[in-house]
Amino acid sequence: MVTRRLGGVVPLLLAGSLLGGACATAPASGALPTGAILSLSPSPSASPTPETTTVAVPDVRYQTVDLARISIKSLGLKLTISDKQESMDWQPETILSQDPKVGTLVDPGSKVKVTITILPKCDPSYPTLCLKPRGPDIDCSDLTVHGFKVLPPDPYHLDTNGDGIGCGRKLDKP
């Protein structure tokens, strides 16, 4: 049997009733480090059973999909995108959540499902106008509409005086 030893990892003999007399490797602290491989094999006195190897799921939250895919693949796991959520708070294709949770022991080849961010079609700072989020710089001379509602953070700086009205003209009040 080959056991991968990580920093701070010491052998731990687990009770025969739990693992049939198997010997396992675990960290001294009792918690598995992210990405640790736990290798179990029967003790010489136990009946022969096949070796089992599991992998601790790493934390890929708030990473880009490309970076997470490398991390997941290096552990013999597969990354799948299970959902997409609109967000202006994160760069597109940033992972917001994952399943299974961090540190869960899974078999090699298992899937790690993630929810990633996508940009909305229109910037929410301009609810009555559809301006592409994080698009090219726009100023009032580029627009045919004036006097539209603007909400913070106003990334295009179309509400220069901070009154909530874009491109200078006030909205008519009913």
N, C-alpha and C positions, 0 to 999 in steps of 0.2 A: 504494500500500500504506500502511496505517496501522499503526504499531507503538506499543503502549502502553509508555511508559517509566516504570519504577518507580525509587525512590530508589536510587542507586548502580548503575544499569544503564547499560552502555555498549555501543555497537555492536560486534559481533564478526564478522569475516569468516571463515567456515568454509571449509575446503578444498573445492574443486569436486568432488573424488572422494567426499566424504561427502554432500553435499547437491546435487550437480549445479550447482555455482556459485551456490548460494543465499546470501543475506545473512541473518543471524539476529541477534536481540537477546539478550544474556545479561548477568548481573551481572559486575562486575569481579572478584569473588571466585571465579567459576566455578560457584557453586551457585545454583540458581534459588530465589528467595524463594517461600514458600508462596503459592499463588494467582496466581503470575505467569503471564502469557499470553505464550507464545513465538510470534512470528509469523514465518513464513518466506515469502520470495518469491524468484523467480528473479532472478539478476543480469541486466543488459541483454544480456550475451553468451550466456546459457544459453537453451536452447530453451524455448518457452512451456509452462508447466505450471500447474495450478491452485494458488492460494494455500492453504497448510495452516496451521491455527491449533490449538494444543494448550493445555491448561490444566494447571498444577501442582496436584495434589490437596492441599487444605489439611489441617491437623491439627485434627480435630474430637474427638479422644479426650478424655474426661472433661468434655465439655460436655453440656448437656441436648439432647435430640432437637430441641426447638423452636429453640434457638439454632443448632445445627449445620445445621438445614434452611435457615435464612436464609443462612448462610455459603456453603453448597453451591449453593443456588439462585442467589445473586448471581454465581457463576462459570459459570452455565449447565449445572450438573451436577444429578443427581438423587440423593436420599438414599433408600435402602431399608433396612429392618430385616430382617436375615437370620437373626438368632438372639437369644434372650433367655436371660439367666443370672441365677439367684437370687443376691442379695447383700444383706447387711446393712451393708456398708461404704460404700456409695454411695447417694445418693438414687435413687429409681426413675426410669427412663428416662435414666440417665447412660450415655454411650457408653464402652464398655470397649475396643473394638478396631474397626479399619476396614480395608477392602480396596477399592481399592488403597491401598498405603502412602503416607504423607506424602511429597509432592514428586514422585510419579510423574506423568509427562506423559500426559494422556488427551485424547480428543476431546471437545468440547462435547457435552452430552447424555448423556455416560457416567454410569453408576450408581456411587455410592459405597455399598458395603454395610457396615452397622454391626451390632455386637452390643451390646445394651443391657441394663441391669440391671432386674430386677423384684424385689419383695419376696417372700420365701417366705411360704407360707400361715401357718406357725407360727413364733414366735420361737425360734431355736435355744438361747437361754439356759434354756429350760424343756423339756427333751427328753421328759418324760413327760406334759406338759400342753400343749394347743394354745392359746397366747395370741397374739392378732393382733400382728404387729410394728408398732411405732410407733402403736399404737391409743390409745384414751383411757386415762387413768391408772387403774391397778388396784391395790387393796391387798387384804390378806388377808381383810378382812371381805366383799369381793365374791366370794370363792371358797368353794366347798363342800369342796374338797380341800385338805388340809394335809399337810405332811411330804413334799413332792415334791422331786426333785432340781433344783438350780439351778446353772447354769454362768455364769461371767463373760461379759458385763459386767453381768448382772442389771438391765436397764433399768427394771423396775418396782419395784426395791428390795424384793423379797419375801424375800430372805435377809438380814435386818438384822444378824445377828451374824457373817456370813461363813463359816458352817460347811458351805455347800453344800446346805442343806436349807431349802426355802421355807416360810414361814408357821409357823415355830416348833417344830413337833413333829418329833422325829428319826425317821428311817426305821428300821423294825425291821431288825436285822441277822440274816441266816440262821445 
